[in-house]
Amino acid sequence: MKKLLVSLPLLLLLAACGSAPDDDTSSPSPSATPSAVPSATPSTPAFTDVSRGDTDSIVRLLQFTPGRNQAVVVEPVIFMTNPEFCETFRIPADDKRCTYAWSTAGSEAKITLPRADDAIFALVDQSDLSACMDDMGAGSCEVPATDFADHVGEGPTLIRLTTDDGVAVRLAELYVP
């Protein structure tokens, strides 16, 4: 039974790799329009398997509870700036999604990861962005788990997740203008 529980998220992750990109910006997603395929189109990136090994990637945080012996639930996403995102997913340049600074493609996989009791939590200081933001736009000001939980709230939030052998060891809020 344990082998089945471990295999299910991985199968979902692999199945989701072929899914179409979704629009994770605040505007409603317009219907996709077919376009001509450019001759030098980049290959479609794969979703990071955060359940294995050491990873550092952008994910959508779906569930977070402060305290010891807790887990986190995340959805791997592909986070890219535009126009690279639109070129990679062959979205026409005149599509509304291509006017945003960045876009995401969700995997639709929900992965539950153990969280280290000594995990690091970091937020962006909205009043002084240069003070608490790393080069990827993720928070760098460390806070207690309860402050992190209060800030990320109940909804899905994009974060930079670092794992060590499949265990969440750092969660940092991603600055989303």
FIKOLZA-1660 file (N, C-alpha, C; in steps of 0.1 Angstrom, whole numbers, plus 5000, padded with zeros to 4 digits):
% residues 177
   i   px   py   pz ch aa at
   1 5008 4988 5000  A  M  N
   1 5000 5000 5000  A  M CA
   1 5009 5013 5000  A  M  C
   2 5020 5012 5008  A  K  N
   2 5029 5024 5008  A  K CA
   2 5035 5027 4995  A  K  C
   3 5038 5017 4987  A  K  N
   3 5044 5018 4974  A  K CA
   3 5034 5025 4965  A  K  C
   4 5021 5021 4966  A  L  N
   4 5011 5027 4958  A  L CA
   4 5009 5042 4961  A  L  C
   5 5009 5046 4974  A  L  N
   5 5008 5060 4978  A  L CA
   5 5019 5068 4973  A  L  C
   6 5031 5063 4973  A  V  N
   6 5043 5070 4968  A  V CA
   6 5042 5071 4953  A  V  C
   7 5038 5061 4946  A  S  N
   7 5037 5061 4932  A  S CA
   7 5027 5070 4926  A  S  C
   8 5015 5071 4933  A  L  N
   8 5004 5079 4928  A  L CA
   8 5008 5094 4924  A  L  C
   9 5015 5101 4934  A  P  N
   9 5018 5115 4930  A  P CA
   9 5028 5115 4918  A  P  C
  10 5037 5106 4917  A  L  N
  10 5046 5106 4906  A  L CA
  10 5039 5103 4893  A  L  C
  11 5030 5094 4893  A  L  N
  11 5022 5092 4881  A  L CA
  11 5014 5104 4877  A  L  C
  12 5008 5111 4887  A  L  N
  12 5001 5123 4884  A  L CA
  12 5010 5134 4878  A  L  C
  13 5022 5135 4884  A  L  N
  13 5031 5144 4879  A  L CA
  13 5035 5141 4865  A  L  C
  14 5038 5129 4862  A  L  N
  14 5042 5125 4848  A  L CA
  14 5030 5128 4838  A  L  C
  15 5018 5124 4842  A  A  N
  15 5007 5126 4834  A  A CA
  15 5004 5141 4831  A  A  C
  16 5007 5149 4841  A  A  N
  16 5005 5164 4840  A  A CA
  16 5015 5171 4831  A  A  C
  17 5026 5164 4829  A  C  N
  17 5037 5171 4821  A  C CA
  17 5032 5174 4807  A  C  C
  18 5022 5167 4801  A  G  N
  18 5017 5170 4788  A  G CA
  18 5005 5180 4788  A  G  C
  19 5002 5185 4800  A  S  N
  19 4990 5194 4801  A  S CA
  19 4993 5207 4795  A  S  C
  20 4983 5214 4791  A  A  N
  20 4984 5228 4785  A  A CA
  20 4987 5238 4796  A  A  C
  21 4994 5249 4792  A  P  N
  21 4997 5259 4802  A  P CA
  21 4984 5266 4807  A  P  C
  22 4984 5269 4820  A  D  N
  22 4973 5277 4824  A  D CA
  22 4977 5291 4827  A  D  C
  23 4968 5300 4828  A  D  N
  23 4971 5314 4831  A  D CA
  23 4969 5317 4846  A  D  C
  24 4980 5320 4853  A  D  N
  24 4979 5322 4867  A  D CA
  24 4980 5337 4871  A  D  C
  25 4976 5345 4861  A  T  N
  25 4976 5359 4864  A  T CA
  25 4962 5363 4868  A  T  C
  26 4960 5376 4872  A  S  N
  26 4947 5379 4878  A  S CA
  26 4936 5381 4867  A  S  C
  27 4939 5381 4855  A  S  N
  27 4929 5382 4844  A  S CA
  27 4924 5369 4840  A  S  C
  28 4911 5368 4836  A  P  N
  28 4905 5355 4831  A  P CA
  28 4913 5350 4819  A  P  C
  29 4914 5337 4818  A  S  N
  29 4922 5331 4807  A  S CA
  29 4914 5331 4794  A  S  C
  30 4919 5338 4784  A  P  N
  30 4912 5338 4771  A  P CA
  30 4914 5324 4764  A  P  C
  31 4905 5321 4755  A  S  N
  31 4906 5308 4748  A  S CA
  31 4918 5308 4739  A  S  C
  32 4924 5297 4739  A  A  N
  32 4937 5296 4731  A  A CA
  32 4934 5297 4716  A  A  C
  33 4943 5303 4709  A  T  N
  33 4942 5304 4695  A  T CA
  33 4953 5297 4688  A  T  C
  34 4951 5288 4678  A  P  N
  34 4962 5281 4672  A  P CA
  34 4971 5291 4665  A  P  C
  35 4984 5288 4664  A  S  N
  35 4993 5296 4657  A  S CA
  35 5003 5288 4649  A  S  C
  36 5010 5295 4640  A  A  N
  36 5020 5288 4633  A  A CA
  36 5032 5285 4642  A  A  C
  37 5038 5274 4640  A  V  N
  37 5049 5269 4649  A  V CA
  37 5062 5275 4643  A  V  C
  38 5068 5284 4651  A  P  N
  38 5081 5289 4647  A  P CA
  38 5091 5278 4645  A  P  C
  39 5101 5281 4636  A  S  N
  39 5111 5271 4632  A  S CA
  39 5120 5268 4644  A  S  C
  40 5123 5278 4652  A  A  N
  40 5133 5276 4663  A  A CA
  40 5126 5277 4676  A  A  C
  41 5115 5269 4678  A  T  N
  41 5108 5269 4691  A  T CA
  41 5115 5261 4701  A  T  C
  42 5117 5267 4713  A  P  N
  42 5124 5260 4724  A  P CA
  42 5115 5248 4728  A  P  C
  43 5122 5238 4734  A  S  N
  43 5115 5226 4739  A  S CA
  43 5107 5229 4751  A  S  C
  44 5096 5222 4754  A  T  N
  44 5088 5225 4765  A  T CA
  44 5095 5220 4778  A  T  C
  45 5096 5228 4788  A  P  N
  45 5103 5224 4800  A  P CA
  45 5094 5214 4808  A  P  C
  46 5101 5206 4816  A  A  N
  46 5094 5196 4824  A  A CA
  46 5092 5201 4838  A  A  C
  47 5081 5196 4845  A  F  N
  47 5079 5200 4859  A  F CA
  47 5089 5194 4868  A  F  C
  48 5093 5201 4878  A  T  N
  48 5103 5196 4888  A  T CA
  48 5097 5185 4897  A  T  C
  49 5103 5174 4898  A  D  N
  49 5098 5164 4908  A  D CA
  49 5104 5167 4921  A  D  C
  50 5096 5175 4929  A  V  N
  50 5100 5179 4942  A  V CA
  50 5101 5168 4953  A  V  C
  51 5095 5157 4950  A  S  N
  51 5094 5146 4959  A  S CA
  51 5107 5138 4960  A  S  C
  52 5116 5140 4951  A  R  N
  52 5129 5133 4951  A  R CA
  52 5141 5142 4951  A  R  C
  53 5151 5138 4957  A  G  N
  53 5164 5145 4956  A  G CA
  53 5164 5159 4962  A  G  C
  54 5173 5167 4957  A  D  N
  54 5175 5181 4962  A  D CA
  54 5170 5190 4950  A  D  C
  55 5160 5198 4953  A  T  N
  55 5155 5207 4943  A  T CA
  55 5154 5221 4948  A  T  C
  56 5153 5230 4938  A  D  N
  56 5150 5245 4941  A  D CA
  56 5142 5249 4929  A  D  C
  57 5129 5251 4932  A  S  N
  57 5120 5255 4921  A  S CA
  57 5108 5263 4926  A  S  C
  58 5100 5269 4916  A  I  N
  58 5088 5276 4919  A  I CA
  58 5077 5266 4919  A  I  C
  59 5069 5267 4930  A  V  N
  59 5057 5258 4931  A  V CA
  59 5045 5266 4936  A  V  C
  60 5034 5261 4935  A  R  N
  60 5022 5267 4941  A  R CA
  60 5019 5260 4954  A  R  C
  61 5020 5268 4965  A  L  N
  61 5018 5263 4979  A  L CA
  61 5003 5262 4981  A  L  C
  62 4998 5250 4983  A  L  N
  62 4984 5247 4984  A  L CA
  62 4979 5246 4999  A  L  C
  63 4988 5241 5007  A  Q  N
  63 4985 5239 5021  A  Q CA
  63 4997 5240 5030  A  Q  C
  64 4996 5248 5040  A  F  N
  64 5007 5250 5050  A  F CA
  64 5001 5252 5064  A  F  C
  65 5007 5244 5073  A  T  N
  65 5003 5245 5087  A  T CA
  65 5016 5247 5095  A  T  C
  66 5017 5257 5104  A  P  N
  66 5029 5259 5112  A  P CA
  66 5029 5248 5123  A  P  C
  67 5041 5246 5129  A  G  N
  67 5042 5236 5139  A  G CA
  67 5052 5225 5135  A  G  C
  68 5054 5216 5145  A  R  N
  68 5064 5205 5143  A  R CA
  68 5056 5193 5136  A  R  C
  69 5064 5185 5130  A  N  N
  69 5059 5173 5123  A  N CA
  69 5048 5176 5114  A  N  C
  70 5049 5186 5105  A  Q  N
  70 5039 5190 5096  A  Q CA
  70 5044 5187 5082  A  Q  C
  71 5035 5187 5072  A  A  N
  71 5038 5185 5058  A  A CA
  71 5033 5197 5051  A  A  C
  72 5037 5199 5038  A  V  N
  72 5032 5209 5030  A  V CA
  72 5026 5202 5017  A  V  C
  73 5016 5209 5011  A  V  N
  73 5011 5204 4999  A  V CA
  73 5013 5214 4988  A  V  C
  74 5020 5210 4977  A  V  N
  74 5024 5219 4967  A  V CA
  74 5019 5213 4953  A  V  C
  75 5019 5223 4943  A  E  N
  75 5017 5219 4929  A  E CA
  75 5029 5224 4922  A  E  C
  76 5037 5215 4915  A  P  N
  76 5048 5220 4907  A  P CA
  76 5042 5229 4895  A  P  C
  77 5049 5239 4892  A  V  N
  77 5045 5248 4881  A  V CA
  77 5058 5251 4873  A  V  C
  78 5055 5255 4860  A  I  N
  78 5066 5261 4852  A  I CA
  78 5063 5276 4853  A  I  C
  79 5073 5283 4858  A  F  N
  79 5072 5298 4859  A  F CA
  79 5082 5304 4850  A  F  C
  80 5077 5312 4841  A  M  N
  80 5087 5318 4831  A  M CA
  80 5082 5333 4828  A  M  C
  81 5092 5341 4825  A  T  N
  81 5089 5354 4821  A  T CA
  81 5085 5354 4806  A  T  C
  82 5078 5365 4802  A  N  N
  82 5074 5366 4788  A  N CA
  82 5084 5375 4781  A  N  C
  83 5087 5373 4768  A  P  N
  83 5080 5365 4759  A  P CA
  83 5084 5351 4758  A  P  C
  84 5094 5347 4767  A  E  N
  84 5099 5333 4766  A  E CA
  84 5088 5323 4769  A  E  C
  85 5079 5325 4778  A  F  N
  85 5068 5316 4781  A  F CA
  85 5059 5314 4769  A  F  C
  86 5055 5325 4762  A  C  N
  86 5046 5324 4751  A  C CA
  86 5053 5317 4739  A  C  C
  87 5066 5319 4737  A  E  N
  87 5074 5313 4727  A  E CA
  87 5075 5298 4730  A  E  C
  88 5078 5294 4742  A  T  N
  88 5080 5280 4746  A  T CA
  88 5067 5272 4744  A  T  C
  89 5056 5278 4748  A  F  N
  89 5043 5271 4747  A  F CA
  89 5035 5274 4734  A  F  C
  90 5042 5281 4725  A  R  N
  90 5036 5284 4712  A  R CA
  90 5023 5291 4713  A  R  C
  91 5023 5301 4722  A  I  N
  91 5011 5310 4723  A  I CA
  91 5013 5322 4715  A  I  C
  92 5004 5326 4706  A  P  N
  92 5005 5337 4698  A  P CA
  92 5009 5350 4706  A  P  C
  93 5017 5358 4700  A  A  N
  93 5022 5370 4707  A  A CA
  93 5010 5380 4710  A  A  C
  94 5000 5379 4702  A  D  N
  94 4988 5388 4705  A  D CA
  94 4978 5383 4715  A  D  C
  95 4981 5371 4721  A  D  N
  95 4973 5365 4731  A  D CA
  95 4975 5374 4744  A  D  C
  96 4964 5376 4751  A  K  N
  96 4965 5385 4763  A  K CA
  96 4975 5380 4773  A  K  C
  97 4977 5367 4775  A  R  N
  97 4987 5361 4784  A  R CA
  97 5001 5366 4781  A  R  C
  98 5004 5369 4769  A  C  N
  98 5017 5373 4765  A  C CA
  98 5020 5388 4769  A  C  C
  99 5010 5395 4773  A  T  N
  99 5012 5409 4777  A  T CA
  99 5016 5410 4792  A  T  C
 100 5015 5399 4799  A  Y  N
 100 5019 5399 4813  A  Y CA
 100 5035 5397 4814  A  Y  C
 101 5040 5402 4825  A  A  N
 101 5055 5401 4827  A  A CA
 101 5059 5386 4828  A  A  C
 102 5050 5377 4834  A  W  N
 102 5053 5363 4836  A  W CA
 102 5040 5355 4835  A  W  C
 103 5042 5342 4833  A  S  N
 103 5031 5333 4833  A  S CA
 103 5035 5320 4839  A  S  C
 104 5025 5312 4843  A  T  N
 104 5028 5299 4848  A  T CA
 104 5020 5288 4841  A  T  C
 105 5025 5276 4840  A  A  N
 105 5018 5264 4836  A  A CA
 105 5017 5255 4848  A  A  C
 106 5005 5252 4852  A  G  N
 106 5003 5243 4864  A  G CA
 106 5004 5229 4860  A  G  C
 107 5009 5220 4869  A  S  N
 107 5009 5206 4866  A  S CA
 107 4997 5199 4870  A  S  C
 108 4988 5205 4878  A  E  N
 108 4976 5199 4883  A  E CA
 108 4979 5187 4892  A  E  C
 109 4991 5186 4897  A  A  N
 109 4995 5175 4906  A  A CA
 109 4996 5181 4920  A  A  C
 110 4990 5174 4930  A  K  N
 110 4991 5178 4944  A  K CA
 110 5001 5169 4950  A  K  C
 111 5012 5174 4955  A  I  N
 111 5022 5166 4961  A  I CA
 111 5024 5170 4976  A  I  C
 112 5023 5160 4985  A  T  N
 112 5025 5162 4999  A  T CA
 112 5039 5159 5002  A  T  C
 113 5046 5168 5009  A  L  N
 113 5060 5166 5012  A  L CA
 113 5062 5168 5027  A  L  C
 114 5070 5160 5033  A  P  N
 114 5073 5162 5047  A  P CA
 114 5081 5176 5048  A  P  C
 115 5079 5183 5059  A  R  N
 115 5086 5195 5061  A  R CA
 115 5096 5194 5073  A  R  C
 116 5108 5198 5071  A  A  N
 116 5118 5198 5082  A  A CA
 116 5113 5207 5093  A  A  C
 117 5115 5202 5105  A  D  N
 117 5111 5210 5117  A  D CA
 117 5119 5223 5118  A  D  C
 118 5131 5223 5112  A  D  N
 118 5140 5235 5112  A  D CA
 118 5139 5242 5099  A  D  C
 119 5129 5240 5091  A  A  N
 119 5128 5246 5078  A  A CA
 119 5128 5262 5080  A  A  C
 120 5133 5268 5069  A  I  N
 120 5134 5283 5069  A  I CA
 120 5123 5288 5061  A  I  C
 121 5117 5299 5066  A  F  N
 121 5105 5306 5060  A  F CA
 121 5110 5320 5057  A  F  C
 122 5107 5325 5045  A  A  N
 122 5111 5338 5041  A  A CA
 122 5100 5346 5034  A  A  C
 123 5099 5359 5037  A  L  N
 123 5089 5367 5030  A  L CA
 123 5096 5379 5023  A  L  C
 124 5089 5385 5014  A  V  N
 124 5093 5397 5007  A  V CA
 124 5088 5409 5016  A  V  C
 125 5096 5419 5018  A  D  N
 125 5092 5431 5024  A  D CA
 125 5086 5441 5014  A  D  C
 126 5073 5441 5013  A  Q  N
 126 5066 5449 5003  A  Q CA
 126 5069 5464 5004  A  Q  C
 127 5073 5469 5015  A  S  N
 127 5077 5483 5016  A  S CA
 127 5091 5486 5011  A  S  C
 128 5100 5476 5011  A  D  N
 128 5113 5478 5006  A  D CA
 128 5118 5465 4999  A  D  C
 129 5114 5464 4986  A  L  N
 129 5116 5452 4979  A  L CA
 129 5131 5448 4978  A  L  C
 130 5140 5458 4977  A  S  N
 130 5154 5454 4975  A  S CA
 130 5160 5449 4988  A  S  C
 131 5153 5451 5000  A  A  N
 131 5159 5446 5012  A  A CA
 131 5156 5431 5015  A  A  C
 132 5146 5426 5009  A  C  N
 132 5142 5412 5013  A  C CA
 132 5138 5404 5001  A  C  C
 133 5146 5405 4990  A  M  N
 133 5143 5397 4978  A  M CA
 133 5155 5392 4972  A  M  C
 134 5155 5379 4968  A  D  N
 134 5167 5373 4962  A  D CA
 134 5167 5376 4947  A  D  C
 135 5176 5371 4939  A  D  N
 135 5177 5374 4925  A  D CA
 135 5166 5367 4917  A  D  C
 136 5159 5358 4922  A  M  N
 136 5148 5352 4915  A  M CA
 136 5134 5358 4919  A  M  C
 137 5134 5368 4928  A  G  N
 137 5122 5374 4932  A  G CA
 137 5115 5368 4944  A  G  C
 138 5122 5359 4951  A  A  N
 138 5117 5353 4963  A  A CA
 138 5121 5360 4975  A  A  C
 139 5113 5359 4985  A  G  N
 139 5116 5365 4998  A  G CA
 139 5129 5360 5004  A  G  C
 140 5136 5369 5011  A  S  N
 140 5149 5365 5017  A  S CA
 140 5149 5369 5032  A  S  C
 141 5139 5376 5037  A  C  N
 141 5138 5380 5051  A  C CA
 141 5132 5368 5059  A  C  C
 142 5139 5362 5067  A  E  N
 142 5135 5350 5075  A  E CA
 142 5125 5354 5086  A  E  C
 143 5114 5346 5087  A  V  N
 143 5103 5348 5096  A  V CA
 143 5100 5335 5103  A  V  C
 144 5093 5336 5115  A  P  N
 144 5088 5323 5121  A  P CA
 144 5077 5317 5112  A  P  C
 145 5075 5304 5114  A  A  N
 145 5065 5297 5106  A  A CA
 145 5051 5303 5108  A  A  C
 146 5047 5308 5120  A  T  N
 146 5034 5314 5122  A  T CA
 146 5032 5327 5114  A  T  C
 147 5043 5335 5113  A  D  N
 147 5042 5347 5105  A  D CA
 147 5041 5343 5090  A  D  C
 148 5048 5333 5086  A  F  N
 148 5047 5329 5072  A  F CA
 148 5033 5324 5069  A  F  C
 149 5027 5316 5078  A  A  N
 149 5013 5311 5076  A  A CA
 149 5003 5323 5075  A  A  C
 150 5005 5333 5084  A  D  N
 150 4996 5344 5084  A  D CA
 150 4997 5352 5071  A  D  C
 151 5009 5353 5065  A  H  N
 151 5011 5361 5053  A  H CA
 151 5006 5353 5041  A  H  C
 152 5009 5340 5040  A  V  N
 152 5005 5333 5027  A  V CA
 152 4990 5330 5027  A  V  C
 153 4984 5331 5039  A  G  N
 153 4969 5329 5039  A  G CA
 153 4964 5315 5035  A  G  C
 154 4951 5315 5031  A  E  N
 154 4945 5303 5028  A  E CA
 154 4945 5299 5013  A  E  C
 155 4948 5308 5004  A  G  N
 155 4948 5305 4990  A  G CA
 155 4961 5300 4985  A  G  C
 156 4961 5295 4972  A  P  N
 156 4973 5291 4966  A  P CA
 156 4983 5303 4965  A  P  C
 157 4995 5301 4968  A  T  N
 157 5005 5311 4967  A  T CA
 157 5018 5306 4960  A  T  C
 158 5023 5314 4951  A  L  N
 158 5036 5309 4945  A  L CA
 158 5047 5312 4954  A  L  C
 159 5055 5301 4956  A  I  N
 159 5067 5302 4965  A  I CA
 159 5079 5296 4958  A  I  C
 160 5091 5299 4963  A  R  N
 160 5103 5292 4959  A  R CA
 160 5105 5282 4970  A  R  C
 161 5105 5269 4965  A  L  N
 161 5107 5258 4974  A  L CA
 161 5120 5251 4972  A  L  C
 162 5127 5249 4983  A  T  N
 162 5139 5241 4983  A  T CA
 162 5137 5229 4991  A  T  C
 163 5141 5217 4985  A  T  N
 163 5140 5204 4991  A  T CA
 163 5153 5198 4993  A  T  C
 164 5155 5190 5003  A  D  N
 164 5167 5182 5005  A  D CA
 164 5162 5168 5007  A  D  C
 165 5165 5160 4997  A  D  N
 165 5161 5146 4996  A  D CA
 165 5146 5144 4998  A  D  C
 166 5138 5153 4991  A  G  N
 166 5124 5152 4991  A  G CA
 166 5117 5158 5003  A  G  C
 167 5125 5165 5012  A  V  N
 167 5119 5171 5024  A  V CA
 167 5120 5187 5022  A  V  C
 168 5109 5194 5024  A  A  N
 168 5109 5208 5023  A  A CA
 168 5117 5214 5034  A  A  C
 169 5128 5222 5030  A  V  N
 169 5137 5228 5039  A  V CA
 169 5137 5243 5039  A  V  C
 170 5131 5249 5028  A  R  N
 170 5130 5263 5027  A  R CA
 170 5118 5267 5019  A  R  C
 171 5110 5276 5024  A  L  N
 171 5098 5281 5017  A  L CA
 171 5099 5296 5017  A  L  C
 172 5099 5302 5005  A  A  N
 172 5101 5317 5004  A  A CA
 172 5090 5322 4995  A  A  C
 173 5083 5332 5000  A  E  N
 173 5072 5338 4992  A  E CA
 173 5078 5344 4979  A  E  C
 174 5071 5342 4968  A  L  N
 174 5076 5348 4955  A  L CA
 174 5069 5361 4953  A  L  C
 175 5077 5371 4950  A  Y  N
 175 5071 5385 4947  A  Y CA
 175 5063 5384 4934  A  Y  C
 176 5051 5388 4935  A  V  N
 176 5042 5388 4923  A  V CA
 176 5036 5402 4922  A  V  C
 177 5041 5410 4913  A  P  N
 177 5035 5424 4913  A  P CA
 177 5021 5424 4909  A  P  C
% end
